[in-house]
Amino acid sequence: MKGAAHLQNDDTIVALATPQGAGAIAVIRLSGKEAISLANSVFKGKDLERQDSHTVHFGTIRTDEGRIIDEVLATIFVAPRSFTRENVVELSCHGSPFIIKEIIKLLIRKGARPARAGEFTRRAFLNGQFDLAQAEAVADLINADSDAAHQAALNQMRGGFSEEIRQLREQLIHFASMIELELDFVEEDVEFASREELQRLIGKLQFVITKLINSFEIGNVIKNGVPTVIAGKPNAGKSTLLNTLLNEEKAIVSDIAGTTRDFIEDEIIIGGVQFRFIDTAGLRDTTDAIESIGVARTREKLKQASLILYLFDLLNEPVEEIGKEINMLENLGKPFIPIGNKADKASAEVLEALKGFEQIVYISAQEKTGIDELKDKILEAVNLDSFRTGSTIVTTARHYDSLIKTNEALQDVLNGIDGGITNDFLALDIRNSLYHLGEITGEITTDDLLANIFSKFCIGK
């Protein structure tokens, strides 16, 4: 069974499972050995303790004095056929904060205790409903605000990532057991595990793990959104482009150079992917103290960006200057899209002179032309091909860190084989690899690790 299972207890916990505030309905969730009997003690209707699992019953919640608090629907889940694998009752009541508070207070008086953040999911993990990586995906699924983030969380919750890790770990466990068996026959100089086969296995493991490590860059932007900086010289049309992409007047637009003194940020979904667009102050040398601060912040945002949309004013910027700025962008070493704005008013000579720069996307932010092509280019720049083909994607920093440590430990095994180290040290390096792989799915856990993970969940989940 998983580590830290001693944290489980027989308390019946209660919490509001729907968002706080007034609404049409609210759901109050109970989980624990006494959940059904405890709910039954305040429920007037059918005897809940005699009902089948996965059934719904109408009745009222009443105090000991018989005062009706509300009419409710009680949904019964009998262990182990529930999310937590314990007895669970969900009471659907009217969404008045007063009613919710009164019902929860009554249930606490009857013996339930308030659930801690993430405690329902934590119990599901400790009771073997799913592993730790899948449990973390529950929180990601709740917080997903784009199609890509939703799909990544759903894939992980269904166990795709966990299965890949589990297969790697099982193969390594086999060799670890063979090498540790050799320690019992050290005087006979017996070899149960071929060192050549072990090297081949580790090479294969490192190939898969490296692919997972590299996927984190994509996974991170899928989960948190792609930080995309809109940059360029003053009056290139950056704020107009932001407003056009957002389809609202978010940024102030003016013919006066230097209008944007600080950055303006907002989010938009393109092709199911969330982008965090940041409109920045125009890049130029200036004696204006406030504008200078804005320019400095723009340069800082350029360093932090995952994607840069760089606008050129095709009416006022010389072709030579545009060429220099594209070279500057290439030297930054970040994905960027050069955008020729005001293309509807640009001269034929300027457009002809820029033909050598095939990567330029031509738009008119004001007239909203070329925007669909720009959106296509933005999606191409994010490079989600591997995600769209169903490949496993790492989206969690904790998993990324454990994979890095696993890879390092596997390299220690290879170095040890080449260096002819003794079997006890070789077994130690393999166990170290297994430890870090086990951290991902929860075969290896600590109280502090679980507390840190589940504290990030909302109460009621």
C-alpha positions in Angstrom: 0.0 0.0 0.0 1.1 3.6 -0.5 3.3 5.4 2.0 1.8 7.7 4.7 -1.4 5.5 4.8 -1.3 5.9 8.5 -2.7 9.4 7.9 -6.1 7.9 7.1 -8.7 7.8 10.0 -12.3 6.9 10.6 -13.6 10.4 11.1 -16.6 11.4 9.0 -15.8 14.7 7.2 -18.2 17.3 5.8 -17.7 20.3 3.5 -19.5 22.3 0.9 -18.6 20.8 -2.5 -19.9 23.6 -4.6 -18.6 27.2 -4.8 -19.2 29.6 -1.9 -22.0 32.2 -2.3 -25.7 32.3 -3.1 -26.9 30.1 -6.0 -29.8 27.9 -7.1 -28.4 24.8 -5.4 -25.5 23.7 -3.3 -24.0 20.3 -2.6 -22.8 19.4 0.9 -20.6 16.3 0.9 -20.0 13.8 3.8 -17.5 11.0 3.7 -16.5 8.4 6.2 -17.6 5.2 8.0 -20.6 7.0 9.6 -21.5 9.3 6.7 -24.8 7.5 5.9 -26.0 7.0 9.5 -25.0 10.5 10.4 -26.9 12.0 7.4 -29.8 9.7 8.2 -30.0 11.2 11.8 -31.0 14.6 10.3 -32.9 13.5 7.2 -36.7 13.0 7.3 -37.8 10.8 4.4 -36.7 7.2 3.6 -34.3 5.4 5.9 -31.0 6.2 4.1 -29.3 3.2 5.8 -31.6 0.8 4.0 -31.1 2.3 0.5 -29.0 1.0 -2.3 -25.8 2.7 -3.5 -26.1 5.3 -6.2 -29.7 6.2 -5.4 -31.2 9.6 -4.8 -33.9 10.4 -2.2 -36.1 13.4 -1.5 -36.7 14.6 2.1 -36.1 17.3 4.6 -33.2 18.2 6.9 -34.5 18.8 10.5 -33.1 19.8 13.8 -33.6 17.7 16.9 -36.6 19.9 17.8 -38.2 19.1 14.4 -37.5 22.5 12.8 -37.2 22.1 9.0 -34.0 23.7 7.6 -34.5 22.8 4.0 -35.9 20.3 1.5 -33.0 18.3 0.0 -32.0 15.5 -2.3 -29.8 12.9 -0.6 -27.5 10.9 -2.9 -26.1 7.7 -1.4 -22.8 6.1 -2.3 -22.0 2.9 -0.3 -18.3 2.0 0.2 -16.3 1.1 -1.8 -18.4 2.4 -4.7 -17.6 6.1 -4.1 -15.0 8.7 -5.0 -13.2 8.2 -1.6 -14.1 4.4 -1.4 -15.8 5.3 1.9 -19.5 5.8 2.6 -20.5 9.1 1.0 -23.6 11.2 1.1 -24.2 14.3 -1.0 -27.0 16.6 0.1 -28.3 18.9 -2.6 -30.0 21.8 -0.9 -31.0 25.4 -1.9 -28.0 27.6 -2.4 -28.6 30.1 0.4 -25.4 30.7 2.5 -27.6 30.6 5.6 -29.1 27.2 4.7 -25.7 25.8 3.9 -24.2 27.0 7.2 -27.1 25.7 9.2 -26.9 22.2 7.7 -23.2 22.0 8.1 -23.4 23.2 11.7 -26.1 20.5 12.4 -23.9 17.7 10.9 -20.9 18.8 12.9 -23.0 18.7 16.1 -24.0 15.2 15.1 -20.4 14.1 14.9 -18.9 15.1 11.6 -15.8 17.4 11.5 -15.0 20.0 8.8 -12.9 18.6 6.0 -9.5 20.1 5.3 -8.4 21.3 1.9 -8.2 18.4 -0.5 -9.2 15.8 2.1 -11.7 14.0 0.0 -9.2 13.5 -2.8 -6.5 12.6 -0.3 -8.7 9.9 1.2 -9.4 8.6 -2.4 -5.6 8.4 -3.0 -4.9 6.7 0.4 -7.7 4.2 -0.2 -6.3 3.2 -3.6 -8.8 4.9 -5.8 -6.0 6.3 -7.9 -2.3 7.1 -7.6 -0.8 10.5 -6.6 -0.2 11.7 -10.2 -3.9 11.1 -10.9 -5.0 12.8 -7.7 -3.0 15.9 -8.7 -4.8 15.8 -12.1 -8.1 16.2 -10.3 -7.0 19.7 -9.1 -5.7 20.5 -12.6 -9.0 19.4 -14.1 -11.0 21.7 -11.8 -8.7 24.7 -12.6 -8.5 24.0 -16.4 -9.6 27.1 -18.3 -8.8 26.0 -21.9 -9.5 23.0 -24.0 -5.7 22.0 -24.1 -5.4 22.3 -20.3 -8.6 20.3 -19.8 -7.4 17.5 -22.2 -4.0 17.3 -20.5 -5.5 17.0 -17.0 -8.1 14.5 -18.3 -5.3 12.3 -19.9 -3.3 12.3 -16.6 -6.4 11.6 -14.4 -7.2 8.6 -16.6 -3.8 7.2 -15.9 -1.9 7.6 -19.1 1.2 9.3 -17.5 1.0 7.0 -14.5 1.0 3.8 -16.7 4.1 5.0 -18.5 5.9 5.6 -15.3 4.7 2.3 -13.8 6.1 0.3 -16.7 9.5 2.0 -16.5 9.6 1.3 -12.7 8.6 -2.4 -13.1 11.4 -3.1 -15.5 13.9 -1.4 -13.2 12.6 -3.3 -10.2 13.3 -6.6 -11.9 17.0 -5.8 -12.4 17.3 -4.3 -8.9 16.0 -7.6 -7.4 18.5 -9.6 -9.6 21.4 -7.5 -8.5 20.4 -7.6 -4.8 20.1 -11.4 -5.2 23.7 -11.5 -6.3 24.7 -9.9 -3.0 23.6 -13.2 -1.3 26.0 -15.1 -3.5 28.9 -12.8 -3.4 31.4 -15.5 -2.5 30.3 -17.7 -5.5 30.7 -14.8 -7.9 27.4 -15.5 -9.6 25.8 -13.0 -12.0 22.0 -13.1 -12.3 21.7 -9.7 -14.0 23.5 -9.2 -17.3 25.3 -5.8 -17.1 24.9 -5.4 -20.9 21.1 -5.9 -20.6 21.0 -3.5 -17.7 22.8 -0.9 -19.8 20.4 -1.4 -22.7 17.4 -1.1 -20.3 18.8 2.1 -18.8 19.5 3.6 -22.2 15.8 2.9 -23.1 14.6 4.3 -19.8 16.7 7.5 -20.3 15.3 7.9 -23.8 11.7 7.8 -22.5 12.4 9.9 -19.5 14.3 12.6 -21.5 11.2 12.8 -23.8 9.0 13.3 -20.8 11.4 15.9 -19.4 11.4 17.8 -22.7 7.6 17.7 -22.8 7.4 19.9 -19.7 8.0 23.1 -21.6 4.8 22.4 -23.6 2.9 21.0 -20.6 3.7 24.1 -18.6 2.3 26.5 -21.2 -0.8 24.3 -21.7 -1.5 24.4 -17.9 -0.6 28.0 -17.2 -1.0 29.7 -20.5 1.6 31.0 -23.0 3.1 34.3 -21.9 3.1 36.2 -25.2 4.7 39.7 -25.3 3.5 42.2 -27.9 6.5 44.5 -28.6 7.8 47.0 -31.1 8.6 50.7 -31.4 6.2 53.4 -30.3 3.1 53.8 -32.6 3.7 50.4 -34.3 0.1 49.4 -33.4 0.7 47.2 -30.4 -2.3 48.4 -28.3 -4.5 48.3 -31.4 -3.5 44.6 -32.0 -4.2 43.7 -28.4 -7.6 45.3 -28.6 -8.3 43.4 -31.9 -7.2 40.1 -30.5 -9.3 40.6 -27.3 -12.2 42.1 -29.3 -12.5 44.9 -26.7 -11.0 48.3 -26.0 -8.6 47.1 -23.3 -5.6 49.3 -24.1 -5.6 53.1 -24.8 -4.9 53.8 -28.5 -3.4 57.1 -29.5 -1.3 58.7 -32.3 0.9 60.1 -29.6 4.1 58.1 -29.3 4.7 56.5 -25.9 1.1 56.3 -24.8 1.6 52.9 -23.2 3.9 53.5 -20.2 3.5 50.1 -18.5 2.5 46.7 -19.6 -1.2 45.7 -20.0 -2.1 42.0 -19.7 -5.1 39.9 -20.6 -5.9 36.3 -21.7 -7.5 34.8 -24.8 -8.1 31.3 -26.0 -6.8 30.5 -29.5 -7.4 27.0 -30.9 -8.1 25.7 -27.4 -4.9 27.1 -26.0 -4.7 29.9 -23.4 -2.4 32.8 -24.3 -1.5 35.6 -21.8 -1.0 38.6 -24.1 1.1 41.4 -22.7 1.1 44.8 -24.4 4.3 46.6 -23.6 5.7 50.1 -23.8 7.3 51.0 -27.1 11.0 50.3 -27.4 13.0 53.5 -28.0 15.5 55.8 -26.3 13.7 58.4 -24.3 14.4 61.1 -21.7 11.0 60.8 -20.2 11.6 59.2 -16.7 8.3 57.3 -16.6 8.5 56.1 -20.2 12.0 54.9 -19.5 10.8 52.7 -16.7 8.2 51.2 -19.1 10.8 50.5 -21.7 13.0 48.8 -19.1 10.0 46.6 -18.1 9.4 45.8 -21.7 13.0 44.5 -22.1 12.5 42.4 -18.9 9.2 41.0 -20.3 10.9 40.0 -23.5 13.3 37.8 -21.5 10.4 36.1 -19.7 8.2 35.5 -22.7 7.6 32.2 -24.3 6.5 33.9 -27.5 7.2 37.4 -28.9 4.9 39.2 -31.3 7.0 42.0 -32.7 5.2 44.7 -34.7 6.8 46.9 -37.4 5.1 50.1 -38.7 5.3 49.6 -42.5 4.4 53.2 -43.0 7.1 54.8 -40.9 9.9 52.3 -40.3 12.7 52.0 -42.9 13.3 48.6 -44.4 16.9 48.6 -43.1 15.7 49.2 -39.6 13.2 46.3 -39.8 16.0 44.0 -40.9 18.1 45.0 -37.9 15.2 44.4 -35.5 14.5 40.9 -37.0 18.2 40.1 -36.4 17.9 41.4 -32.8 14.9 39.0 -32.3 16.9 36.1 -33.7 19.7 36.8 -31.2 17.2 36.6 -28.3 16.9 32.9 -28.9 13.1 32.9 -28.3 10.2 32.0 -30.6 9.0 35.2 -32.3 6.7 36.3 -35.1 7.6 39.4 -37.0 4.4 41.3 -37.9 4.2 44.0 -40.5 1.3 46.3 -39.4 -0.6 48.8 -41.5 0.0 46.5 -44.5 -3.2 48.0 -46.1 -1.4 51.4 -46.4 2.1 50.2 -47.1 3.7 51.1 -50.4 4.4 48.4 -53.1 8.2 49.3 -52.8 8.3 48.5 -49.1 6.4 45.2 -49.5 8.7 44.2 -52.4 11.9 45.1 -50.3 10.7 42.9 -47.5 10.1 39.8 -49.6 13.4 38.3 -48.4 11.9 38.0 -44.9 9.4 35.2 -45.5 8.5 34.9 -41.8 6.8 38.3 -41.7 3.0 38.2 -41.2 1.2 41.1 -42.8 -1.8 42.6 -41.0 -3.8 45.7 -40.4 -4.6 45.8 -36.7 -7.0 48.7 -37.2 -8.9 47.1 -40.1 -8.7 43.6 -38.5 -7.2 42.0 -41.7 -4.6 39.2 -41.5 -5.6 38.4 -37.9 -6.8 34.8 -38.7 -3.4 34.1 -40.4 -1.6 35.6 -37.4 -3.6 33.3 -35.0 -2.6 30.3 -37.1 1.1 31.4 -36.9 0.8 31.8 -33.1 -0.5 28.3 -32.7 2.3 26.9 -35.0 4.9 28.7 -32.8 3.7 27.0 -29.7 4.3 23.6 -31.4 1.6 21.4 -29.8 1.9 18.6 -32.4 3.1 16.0 -29.8 0.2 17.0 -27.5 -2.4 16.7 -30.3 -1.2 13.2 -31.2 -1.9 11.9 -27.7 1.7 11.8 -26.5 2.2 11.9 -22.7 2.8 15.4 -21.5 4.4 16.5 -18.2 2.5 19.4 -16.7 3.6 19.4 -13.1 6.8 20.9 -11.7 7.0 18.2 -9.1 6.9 15.4 -11.7 9.5 17.3 -13.8 11.9 17.5 -10.8 11.5 13.8 -10.0 12.2 12.9 -13.6 15.4 15.0 -13.6 16.5 13.2 -10.4 15.6 9.8 -11.9 17.7 10.5 -15.0 20.7 11.6 -12.9 20.4 8.5 -10.7 20.2 6.3 -13.9 23.3 8.0 -15.2 25.0 7.1 -11.9 24.2 3.4 -12.6 25.7 3.6 -16.0 28.8 5.3 -14.6 29.0 2.7 -11.9 28.9 -0.2 -14.4 31.6 1.4 -16.5 33.7 2.0 -13.4 33.3 -1.5 -12.1 31.7 -0.5 -8.7 30.6 -3.3 -6.4 27.1 -4.6 -6.5 26.0 -3.0 -3.2 26.7 0.5 -4.6 25.1 -0.5 -7.9 22.0 -1.6 -6.1 22.0 1.6 -4.1 22.0 3.7 -7.3 19.2 1.7 -8.8 17.1 2.0 -5.6 17.7 5.8 -5.8 16.2 5.8 -9.4 13.2 3.8 -8.2 12.7 6.1 -5.3 12.4 9.2 -7.5 10.1 7.4 -10.0 8.0 6.2 -7.1 7.6 9.8 -5.8 5.6 10.7 -8.9 2.8 8.1 -8.6 2.9 7.9 -4.8 4.6 4.5 -4.2 7.0 6.7 -2.2 5.4 9.5 -0.1 6.0 11.5 3.0 3.5 13.3 5.3 5.0 16.7 4.2 4.7 15.9 0.5 1.0 14.9 0.8 0.2 17.9 3.0 1.9 20.2 0.4 0.0 18.7 -2.5 -3.5 18.5 -1.1 -3.3 21.9 0.7 -3.5 23.4 -2.8 -6.9 21.8 -3.4 -10.2 23.6 -2.6 -12.1 22.5 0.6 -14.8 20.1 -0.5 -12.6 18.4 -3.1 
